[in-house]
Amino acid sequence: MVEQPPFQPVTPGPREVPELRARGVGEIIDAAFKLYMARWKLFIPLSAVFMVPFAALSAIATGAALGGLDEGEFVDPEALPTTEEVLAFFVPIAAVGLLFMLFYPVMSAALAWAAGRTYTGDSPSVGRTVGVAFGKIGPILLVAILTGLAIVGGFLLLIIPAIIFGIRFLLASQIVILEDTKAKAAMSRSWNLTRGYFWKIVGAMILSAIIGSIVQAIVSAPFQITAQFLLDENLVLGSVLMFIGDAIGGTLVTPFSVIVQVLVYFDFRIRKEGLDLSMMAQQLRP
């Protein structure tokens, strides 16, 4: 049995979520859906706290990048673009990518903490959850950076090592926020915790990705269709409208995918460390 570090107990709340126990892949997906539906008033606003400002800033950046095209700055299609033209287009796009790398890990950690707390009977608020996530922003971003570097390094070697690194470090951000550990310790613990369950993680991630893609496509469809009619007349407005549709879909879908990862984390701790509900409730920090 692995010795566990001391943690402070949570305040128990109403039991409207699935019971804490070991599950198969299908059961994890089902339990994640039930947890999401039981606490959607927490998960959706929490996701929106991050996604709405990101969508607004991204829309501005997209408009800036495409504004030159819409106004006819690149008037000669046969001439090579100037350095100023290239920078005018790619700098805003790069800014969007940087914003995503900053927003998503913190949002994912906040959702993971909320999922962990609700799964053990607590009822955290959006403000409290956001505060906890930003309180751990250093190790959260460091985990994201180190994991990204490991995956990129794996791709430079072979594709298979990159996939292995992505799967084995998948739970590191959840461990940072739920167990209050440092980045390197969280990555080491994720590597050990996922040992022997590679294909189970792959199955859970593929199923959640398929479900999330279907939901996002349905939600984004009205925006995408409307944008197609606007692209010829107003490239910027049409592109921004498409992005807004994706942002709304992302706000709804992201909590589900994070909850699946949290339930995978719980499942492995139950199987490997014999944790039950009372023990887990005592180990999640407030």
C-alpha positions in Angstrom: 0.0 0.0 0.0 1.3 3.4 -0.9 1.7 5.8 2.0 -0.5 8.9 1.4 0.4 12.5 2.4 -1.8 14.2 5.0 -4.6 16.3 3.6 -7.4 18.4 5.0 -11.0 17.1 5.0 -13.7 18.5 2.7 -17.1 19.6 3.8 -19.6 16.9 2.8 -22.5 18.0 0.6 -25.6 16.5 -1.0 -25.0 13.2 -2.7 -26.2 13.7 -6.3 -23.2 12.3 -8.1 -22.2 8.7 -9.0 -20.6 6.6 -6.2 -16.9 6.5 -5.9 -15.7 3.0 -7.1 -13.6 1.3 -9.7 -15.1 1.4 -13.2 -14.6 0.1 -16.7 -14.2 2.5 -19.6 -17.9 2.6 -20.5 -18.8 3.1 -16.8 -16.3 6.0 -16.5 -17.9 7.8 -19.5 -21.4 7.2 -18.0 -20.3 8.4 -14.6 -18.7 11.5 -16.1 -21.9 12.4 -17.9 -24.0 11.9 -14.7 -21.5 14.1 -12.7 -21.6 16.8 -15.4 -25.4 16.8 -15.5 -25.6 16.8 -11.7 -23.3 19.9 -11.4 -23.7 21.6 -14.7 -24.6 24.9 -12.9 -21.0 24.8 -11.6 -19.1 23.4 -14.6 -20.5 25.5 -17.4 -20.1 28.9 -15.7 -16.6 27.8 -14.6 -15.7 26.9 -18.1 -17.2 30.2 -19.4 -15.1 32.2 -16.9 -12.1 31.2 -19.0 -13.6 30.6 -22.5 -15.5 33.9 -22.8 -12.5 36.2 -22.4 -10.4 33.9 -24.5 -13.0 34.0 -27.2 -13.2 37.8 -27.1 -9.4 38.2 -27.3 -9.2 35.6 -30.0 -11.9 37.2 -32.0 -10.0 40.5 -31.8 -6.8 38.8 -32.9 -8.5 37.0 -35.7 -10.1 40.2 -36.9 -6.7 41.9 -36.8 -5.1 39.1 -38.8 -7.8 38.9 -41.4 -8.4 42.6 -41.6 -5.6 43.1 -44.0 -6.9 40.5 -46.3 -10.4 42.0 -46.2 -9.2 45.5 -46.9 -7.1 44.3 -49.9 -3.6 44.9 -48.4 -2.3 41.8 -50.2 -3.3 43.2 -53.6 -0.8 41.3 -55.8 -1.3 37.5 -55.4 1.8 36.8 -57.5 4.2 38.9 -55.5 5.9 37.6 -52.4 4.5 39.2 -49.2 6.6 41.7 -47.4 7.9 41.2 -43.9 5.4 43.7 -42.6 2.5 41.8 -44.3 3.6 38.5 -42.9 4.0 39.9 -39.4 0.6 41.6 -39.6 -1.0 38.3 -40.3 0.9 35.8 -38.2 1.5 37.8 -35.0 -2.1 38.0 -34.0 -2.5 34.2 -34.8 0.6 33.5 -32.7 -1.0 35.6 -29.9 -4.1 33.4 -30.0 -2.0 30.3 -29.7 -0.1 31.7 -26.7 -3.4 32.7 -25.1 -4.7 29.1 -25.5 -1.5 27.7 -23.9 -2.1 29.9 -20.9 -5.8 29.6 -20.6 -6.4 26.0 -21.2 -4.1 24.4 -18.5 -5.6 26.7 -15.8 -9.1 26.1 -17.0 -8.6 22.4 -17.1 -7.1 22.4 -13.6 -10.0 24.5 -12.2 -12.5 22.1 -13.7 -10.5 19.1 -12.4 -10.5 20.5 -8.9 -14.3 21.2 -9.1 -14.9 17.7 -10.4 -12.8 16.1 -7.6 -14.6 18.1 -5.0 -18.1 17.4 -6.2 -17.3 13.7 -6.7 -16.5 13.4 -3.0 -19.6 15.3 -1.9 -18.5 18.9 -1.7 -20.3 21.9 -3.4 -17.5 24.4 -4.3 -18.4 27.8 -5.8 -17.1 29.2 -9.1 -15.1 31.9 -7.3 -13.6 29.5 -4.9 -12.5 27.1 -7.6 -11.0 29.8 -9.8 -9.1 31.1 -6.8 -7.6 27.6 -6.1 -6.6 27.2 -9.7 -4.8 30.6 -9.9 -3.2 29.8 -6.6 -1.5 26.9 -8.3 -0.9 28.6 -11.7 2.9 28.2 -11.5 3.1 24.3 -11.2 0.0 24.0 -13.5 1.8 25.9 -16.3 5.1 24.1 -15.6 3.4 20.7 -16.0 1.9 21.9 -19.3 5.3 23.1 -20.5 7.2 20.0 -19.5 4.5 17.7 -20.9 4.5 19.6 -24.1 8.3 19.4 -24.4 8.2 15.7 -23.7 5.6 15.1 -26.4 7.5 17.3 -28.9 10.7 15.4 -28.1 8.9 12.1 -28.6 7.7 13.3 -32.1 11.3 14.2 -33.0 12.4 10.7 -32.1 9.3 8.6 -33.2 5.6 9.1 -33.1 5.0 6.3 -30.6 7.1 7.8 -27.8 5.1 11.0 -28.1 1.9 9.1 -27.7 3.3 7.3 -24.7 4.4 10.5 -23.0 1.0 12.1 -23.6 -0.8 9.2 -22.0 1.5 8.6 -19.1 1.6 12.3 -18.1 -2.1 12.8 -18.7 -3.0 12.9 -15.0 -0.2 15.3 -13.9 -2.3 18.4 -14.0 -5.0 16.7 -12.0 -2.5 15.5 -9.4 -1.0 19.1 -9.1 -4.4 20.6 -8.2 -6.0 17.7 -6.3 -3.0 16.6 -4.3 -1.2 20.0 -4.0 2.1 18.7 -5.4 4.9 20.3 -7.4 5.1 19.9 -11.1 7.9 17.3 -11.4 6.5 15.3 -8.5 3.1 15.3 -10.2 4.5 14.1 -13.5 6.4 11.3 -11.8 3.3 10.3 -9.9 1.2 10.4 -13.1 3.8 8.1 -14.8 3.6 5.6 -12.0 -0.2 5.8 -11.5 -0.9 5.1 -15.2 1.5 2.2 -15.4 -0.4 -0.9 -16.7 -3.5 1.0 -17.8 -2.3 2.5 -21.2 -5.1 1.1 -23.3 -7.8 1.9 -20.7 -6.7 5.6 -20.9 -6.6 5.5 -24.7 -10.1 4.0 -24.8 -11.5 6.6 -22.3 -9.9 9.5 -24.1 -11.1 8.3 -27.6 -14.7 7.9 -26.4 -14.8 11.2 -24.7 -13.2 12.9 -27.7 -15.8 11.3 -30.1 -18.7 12.4 -27.8 -17.2 15.9 -27.4 -16.7 16.3 -31.1 -20.3 15.3 -31.9 -21.7 17.7 -29.3 -19.4 20.6 -30.4 -20.3 20.0 -34.1 -24.1 20.2 -33.3 -23.7 23.3 -31.1 -21.4 25.1 -33.6 -23.4 24.2 -36.7 -25.7 27.2 -36.7 -22.7 29.6 -36.4 -20.8 27.7 -39.1 -23.6 27.7 -41.6 -24.3 31.4 -41.0 -20.6 32.2 -41.3 -20.4 30.5 -44.7 -22.9 33.0 -46.1 -20.9 35.9 -44.7 -17.4 34.8 -45.7 -17.7 36.2 -49.3 -19.1 39.5 -48.2 -17.3 40.0 -44.9 -14.3 37.7 -44.3 -13.6 39.0 -40.8 -17.2 38.9 -39.5 -17.7 35.4 -40.9 -14.4 34.1 -39.4 -15.2 35.6 -36.0 -18.7 34.2 -36.1 -17.2 30.7 -36.7 -14.8 31.1 -33.9 -17.6 32.2 -31.5 -19.5 29.0 -32.4 -16.4 27.0 -31.6 -16.0 28.8 -28.3 -19.5 28.1 -27.2 -19.1 24.5 -28.1 -15.8 24.4 -26.2 -17.4 25.9 -23.1 -20.0 23.1 -23.1 -17.6 20.2 -24.1 -14.4 20.9 -22.1 -15.9 20.2 -18.7 -16.9 16.7 -19.8 -13.5 15.8 -21.1 -11.8 17.0 -17.9 -14.3 15.1 -15.8 -13.5 11.9 -17.6 -9.8 12.4 -16.9 -10.6 13.1 -13.2 -12.6 9.9 -13.0 -9.7 8.0 -14.6 -7.5 9.4 -11.9 -10.0 8.3 -9.1 -10.2 4.9 -10.7 -6.5 4.3 -10.7 -6.1 5.4 -7.1 -8.9 3.1 -6.0 -7.4 0.2 -7.8 -3.8 0.8 -6.9 -4.1 2.4 -3.5 -7.4 1.0 -2.2 -9.0 4.3 -1.6 -12.6 4.6 -0.7 -14.9 7.6 -0.5 -14.0 8.6 3.1 -10.3 8.3 2.5 -10.5 10.3 -0.8 -12.6 13.0 0.8 -10.0 13.5 3.5 -7.2 13.9 0.9 -8.6 16.7 -1.3 -7.4 20.0 -0.2 -9.9 22.9 0.3 
